[in-house]
């Protein structure tokens, strides 16, 4: 059993290190964690162990992918109940390296001052008095959509911040899990 994200990662590392002694581990995902984020090549072991007594596999399906393309626009339309949280965001956008130098849209990476609350906003820049969240655009999109809370993303995704900020984001962004693939 674990009590903190550090302990969870230590437990998972221990299981990995026992790989020559332990042939099979079955587990349910811990609350607020998506274990698939920790697997670098999720299908490699599955193909190697296919049809064996200790077959490796995960079951997860995603029929869609989302990302924020206009951070100020998205946050201007975000209205949350509860406490207002302000922080610096260092946002990494991996798409930037794939865009032509003369492309009109360059991704959304950069430094922002974020306000989340009844009136949310994203303004370019940084405020040295505020705590900083460092995240990829994918991790921040998942946070903004309510896929996982900040503390869960800090364990498995490209998301890092002081514990106090993660806790404030967990309390502020209590959103229903997105179900965009539902048929209507």
C-alpha positions in Angstrom: 0.0 0.0 0.0 1.1 3.6 -0.6 0.2 7.0 0.8 1.9 9.5 -1.4 2.7 9.7 -5.2 6.4 9.1 -4.4 5.6 5.9 -2.5 3.4 4.7 -5.5 6.3 5.3 -7.9 8.7 3.5 -5.5 6.3 0.5 -5.3 6.0 0.4 -9.1 9.8 0.6 -9.4 10.1 -2.3 -7.0 7.8 -4.4 -9.1 9.8 -3.6 -12.2 13.1 -4.5 -10.4 11.6 -7.9 -9.4 10.9 -8.7 -13.1 13.2 -11.6 -13.1 11.5 -13.2 -10.1 7.9 -12.2 -10.6 6.2 -13.4 -13.8 2.8 -11.7 -13.5 1.4 -8.8 -11.7 -2.3 -7.9 -12.0 -3.7 -4.7 -10.6 -6.5 -2.2 -11.0 -5.5 1.3 -11.7 -5.1 3.4 -8.5 -7.7 6.2 -8.1 -6.7 9.3 -10.1 -3.9 7.5 -12.0 -3.8 6.2 -15.5 -1.1 3.6 -15.6 -0.8 3.6 -19.3 1.0 6.9 -19.0 3.9 5.0 -17.4 4.3 2.5 -20.2 6.8 3.7 -22.8 6.0 0.9 -25.4 2.6 -0.5 -24.3 2.3 -3.1 -27.1 5.9 -4.4 -27.1 5.6 -6.8 -24.2 2.1 -7.8 -25.3 3.4 -9.1 -28.7 6.4 -10.9 -27.0 4.2 -12.7 -24.4 1.1 -13.3 -26.6 -0.6 -16.6 -25.9 1.8 -17.4 -23.0 0.7 -18.3 -19.5 2.0 -14.9 -18.4 0.6 -12.7 -21.2 1.2 -9.0 -20.8 -1.5 -6.6 -21.7 -3.5 -3.5 -21.0 -6.9 -2.7 -22.0 -7.6 1.0 -22.8 -9.4 2.5 -25.7 -9.3 6.1 -27.0 -11.2 6.9 -30.1 -10.4 10.6 -29.9 -7.7 13.0 -28.9 -8.0 16.5 -27.7 -5.7 19.4 -27.1 -6.0 23.1 -26.3 -5.1 25.2 -29.4 -6.0 28.6 -28.0 -5.2 28.8 -24.3 -6.4 32.4 -23.6 -9.6 31.7 -25.6 -10.4 28.4 -23.7 -9.7 29.9 -20.3 -11.7 33.1 -21.0 -14.8 30.8 -21.4 -14.0 28.7 -18.3 -16.1 29.6 -15.2 -15.5 27.5 -12.1 -17.2 27.5 -8.7 -15.0 27.7 -5.6 -11.7 29.4 -4.8 -9.8 31.3 -7.4 -6.3 29.9 -8.1 -3.6 31.9 -9.7 -0.3 30.5 -10.8 2.5 30.6 -13.4 2.2 28.0 -16.2 5.3 26.9 -18.1 3.7 25.2 -21.0 5.6 22.9 -23.4 4.1 22.3 -26.8 5.8 19.5 -28.7 4.1 20.4 -31.9 6.3 23.5 -32.3 9.2 21.4 -33.6 7.1 20.0 -36.5 5.7 23.4 -37.7 7.3 25.3 -40.6 9.2 28.4 -39.4 6.8 30.7 -41.3 3.6 29.0 -40.0 1.1 31.5 -38.7 0.2 29.3 -35.7 3.3 28.3 -33.6 1.6 26.2 -31.0 0.8 27.4 -27.5 4.0 26.8 -25.6 5.4 29.5 -23.4 5.0 31.2 -20.0 1.5 32.3 -18.8 -0.1 33.7 -15.7 -3.2 31.6 -15.2 -6.3 32.5 -13.2 -8.9 29.7 -12.6 -12.1 30.6 -10.9 -15.4 32.4 -11.7 -13.5 34.5 -14.2 -10.6 32.5 -15.6 -7.8 33.8 -17.8 -4.4 33.1 -19.4 -2.1 36.0 -19.9 1.4 35.8 -21.4 4.2 36.3 -18.9 5.2 35.2 -15.4 4.7 36.6 -11.8 7.6 35.8 -9.5 5.2 35.9 -6.5 3.1 33.0 -7.8 3.9 29.2 -7.7 4.6 27.6 -11.0 3.1 24.6 -12.8 5.2 23.1 -15.5 3.2 21.0 -18.0 2.9 19.7 -21.5 0.0 20.9 -23.5 -1.4 17.4 -23.4 -1.2 17.2 -19.6 -2.7 20.7 -19.2 -5.5 19.8 -21.6 -6.3 16.7 -19.6 -6.4 18.8 -16.4 -8.6 21.4 -18.0 -11.0 18.8 -19.3 -11.3 16.9 -16.0 -9.7 13.7 -17.3 -7.5 13.5 -14.2 -6.8 15.8 -11.3 -3.5 17.7 -11.0 -2.1 15.3 -8.3 -2.7 12.3 -10.6 -1.2 14.0 -13.6 1.9 14.9 -11.5 2.5 11.2 -10.9 2.1 9.9 -14.5 2.3 12.8 -17.0 4.4 15.8 -17.8 3.0 17.9 -15.0 5.0 19.3 -12.0 4.2 21.8 -9.3 4.5 22.3 -5.6 2.2 20.1 -3.6 0.2 23.2 -2.3 -0.6 24.2 -5.9 -1.5 20.7 -6.9 -3.9 20.5 -4.0 -5.5 23.9 -4.9 -6.0 22.8 -8.5 -7.5 19.5 -7.3 -10.0 21.4 -5.2 -10.7 24.1 -7.9 -11.0 21.8 -11.0 -13.6 19.3 -9.7 -15.0 18.5 -13.1 -17.0 15.5 -14.4 -14.9 13.1 -16.5 -15.3 13.9 -20.2 -17.4 11.4 -22.2 -17.1 12.9 -25.6 -17.5 9.5 -27.4 -21.1 8.9 -26.2 -23.5 8.5 -29.0 -26.6 10.6 -28.9 
